[in-house]
């Protein structure tokens, strides 16, 4: 399997995961943050294979941090009895 094929397959999985995570978040399901964070990690991996795309690695890293922060905030709000 060539590097190009691996990147293509990982990109398909990352795209589907990104969209799925966003859909879950739109339906106020915390699992969306987990799925989206996994997708971001895949995007980081994809952007590190071969020539590193530093701006995208940075962007997806920040998105992952924001997802963790969002998950944590939703968990705290849910413990207070607030709707998420």
C-alpha positions as protocol buffer text, in pm:
chain_id: "A"
residue {
  index: 1
  type: UNK
  ca { x: 0 y: 0 z: 0 }
}
residue {
  index: 2
  type: UNK
  ca { x: 146 y: 337 z: -99 }
}
residue {
  index: 3
  type: UNK
  ca { x: 174 y: 642 z: 125 }
}
residue {
  index: 4
  type: UNK
  ca { x: -77 y: 820 z: -98 }
}
residue {
  index: 5
  type: UNK
  ca { x: -332 y: 540 z: -50 }
}
residue {
  index: 6
  type: UNK
  ca { x: -283 y: 541 z: 328 }
}
residue {
  index: 7
  type: UNK
  ca { x: -331 y: 918 z: 343 }
}
residue {
  index: 8
  type: UNK
  ca { x: -643 y: 891 z: 127 }
}
residue {
  index: 9
  type: UNK
  ca { x: -800 y: 621 z: 348 }
}
residue {
  index: 10
  type: UNK
  ca { x: -713 y: 808 z: 669 }
}
residue {
  index: 11
  type: UNK
  ca { x: -857 y: 1127 z: 519 }
}
residue {
  index: 12
  type: UNK
  ca { x: -1186 y: 951 z: 444 }
}
residue {
  index: 13
  type: UNK
  ca { x: -1204 y: 819 z: 801 }
}
residue {
  index: 14
  type: UNK
  ca { x: -1110 y: 1158 z: 948 }
}
residue {
  index: 15
  type: UNK
  ca { x: -1367 y: 1339 z: 734 }
}
residue {
  index: 16
  type: UNK
  ca { x: -1646 y: 1100 z: 831 }
}
residue {
  index: 17
  type: UNK
  ca { x: -1546 y: 1124 z: 1199 }
}
residue {
  index: 18
  type: UNK
  ca { x: -1532 y: 1504 z: 1192 }
}
residue {
  index: 19
  type: UNK
  ca { x: -1880 y: 1526 z: 1043 }
}
residue {
  index: 20
  type: UNK
  ca { x: -2018 y: 1260 z: 1280 }
}
residue {
  index: 21
  type: UNK
  ca { x: -1872 y: 1438 z: 1584 }
}
residue {
  index: 22
  type: UNK
  ca { x: -2024 y: 1767 z: 1474 }
}
residue {
  index: 23
  type: UNK
  ca { x: -2366 y: 1607 z: 1422 }
}
residue {
  index: 24
  type: UNK
  ca { x: -2357 y: 1460 z: 1774 }
}
residue {
  index: 25
  type: UNK
  ca { x: -2266 y: 1799 z: 1919 }
}
residue {
  index: 26
  type: UNK
  ca { x: -2551 y: 1962 z: 1726 }
}
residue {
  index: 27
  type: UNK
  ca { x: -2780 y: 1709 z: 1895 }
}
residue {
  index: 28
  type: UNK
  ca { x: -2626 y: 1803 z: 2233 }
}
residue {
  index: 29
  type: UNK
  ca { x: -2448 y: 1469 z: 2282 }
}
residue {
  index: 30
  type: UNK
  ca { x: -2112 y: 1490 z: 2461 }
}
residue {
  index: 31
  type: UNK
  ca { x: -1980 y: 1186 z: 2275 }
}
residue {
  index: 32
  type: UNK
  ca { x: -1946 y: 1421 z: 1978 }
}
residue {
  index: 33
  type: UNK
  ca { x: -1649 y: 1587 z: 2147 }
}
residue {
  index: 34
  type: UNK
  ca { x: -1475 y: 1251 z: 2182 }
}
residue {
  index: 35
  type: UNK
  ca { x: -1539 y: 1154 z: 1819 }
}
residue {
  index: 36
  type: UNK
  ca { x: -1431 y: 1497 z: 1697 }
}
residue {
  index: 37
  type: UNK
  ca { x: -1112 y: 1486 z: 1904 }
}
residue {
  index: 38
  type: UNK
  ca { x: -1023 y: 1145 z: 1759 }
}
residue {
  index: 39
  type: UNK
  ca { x: -1083 y: 1291 z: 1412 }
}
residue {
  index: 40
  type: UNK
  ca { x: -854 y: 1583 z: 1496 }
}
residue {
  index: 41
  type: UNK
  ca { x: -582 y: 1340 z: 1601 }
}
residue {
  index: 42
  type: UNK
  ca { x: -621 y: 1163 z: 1266 }
}
residue {
  index: 43
  type: UNK
  ca { x: -591 y: 1497 z: 1085 }
}
residue {
  index: 44
  type: UNK
  ca { x: -272 y: 1569 z: 1279 }
}
residue {
  index: 45
  type: UNK
  ca { x: -134 y: 1228 z: 1179 }
}
residue {
  index: 46
  type: UNK
  ca { x: -231 y: 1286 z: 814 }
}
residue {
  index: 47
  type: UNK
  ca { x: -62 y: 1626 z: 816 }
}
residue {
  index: 48
  type: UNK
  ca { x: 257 y: 1478 z: 967 }
}
residue {
  index: 49
  type: UNK
  ca { x: 298 y: 1205 z: 706 }
}
residue {
  index: 50
  type: UNK
  ca { x: 549 y: 1318 z: 446 }
}
residue {
  index: 51
  type: UNK
  ca { x: 594 y: 1695 z: 438 }
}
residue {
  index: 52
  type: UNK
  ca { x: 457 y: 1835 z: 764 }
}
residue {
  index: 53
  type: UNK
  ca { x: 182 y: 2093 z: 729 }
}
residue {
  index: 54
  type: UNK
  ca { x: 256 y: 2287 z: 1049 }
}
residue {
  index: 55
  type: UNK
  ca { x: -38 y: 2532 z: 1030 }
}
residue {
  index: 56
  type: UNK
  ca { x: -289 y: 2247 z: 1006 }
}
residue {
  index: 57
  type: UNK
  ca { x: -116 y: 2046 z: 1279 }
}
residue {
  index: 58
  type: UNK
  ca { x: -143 y: 2353 z: 1502 }
}
residue {
  index: 59
  type: UNK
  ca { x: -508 y: 2414 z: 1407 }
}
residue {
  index: 60
  type: UNK
  ca { x: -618 y: 2056 z: 1475 }
}
residue {
  index: 61
  type: UNK
  ca { x: -421 y: 2057 z: 1801 }
}
residue {
  index: 62
  type: UNK
  ca { x: -606 y: 2368 z: 1915 }
}
residue {
  index: 63
  type: UNK
  ca { x: -938 y: 2216 z: 1804 }
}
residue {
  index: 64
  type: UNK
  ca { x: -859 y: 1911 z: 2019 }
}
residue {
  index: 65
  type: UNK
  ca { x: -792 y: 2131 z: 2322 }
}
residue {
  index: 66
  type: UNK
  ca { x: -1118 y: 2318 z: 2259 }
}
residue {
  index: 67
  type: UNK
  ca { x: -1305 y: 1986 z: 2232 }
}
residue {
  index: 68
  type: UNK
  ca { x: -1164 y: 1872 z: 2566 }
}
residue {
  index: 69
  type: UNK
  ca { x: -1260 y: 2206 z: 2719 }
}
residue {
  index: 70
  type: UNK
  ca { x: -1611 y: 2180 z: 2572 }
}
residue {
  index: 71
  type: UNK
  ca { x: -1656 y: 1826 z: 2699 }
}
residue {
  index: 72
  type: UNK
  ca { x: -1543 y: 1932 z: 3046 }
}
residue {
  index: 73
  type: UNK
  ca { x: -1772 y: 2237 z: 3048 }
}
residue {
  index: 74
  type: UNK
  ca { x: -2071 y: 2032 z: 2933 }
}
residue {
  index: 75
  type: UNK
  ca { x: -1995 y: 1773 z: 3203 }
}
residue {
  index: 76
  type: UNK
  ca { x: -1987 y: 2042 z: 3475 }
}
residue {
  index: 77
  type: UNK
  ca { x: -2308 y: 2201 z: 3348 }
}
residue {
  index: 78
  type: UNK
  ca { x: -2477 y: 1860 z: 3334 }
}
residue {
  index: 79
  type: UNK
  ca { x: -2379 y: 1790 z: 3697 }
}
residue {
  index: 80
  type: UNK
  ca { x: -2552 y: 2115 z: 3798 }
}
residue {
  index: 81
  type: UNK
  ca { x: -2874 y: 1993 z: 3639 }
}
residue {
  index: 82
  type: UNK
  ca { x: -2851 y: 2235 z: 3347 }
}
residue {
  index: 83
  type: UNK
  ca { x: -2948 y: 2122 z: 3000 }
}
residue {
  index: 84
  type: UNK
  ca { x: -2655 y: 2070 z: 2764 }
}
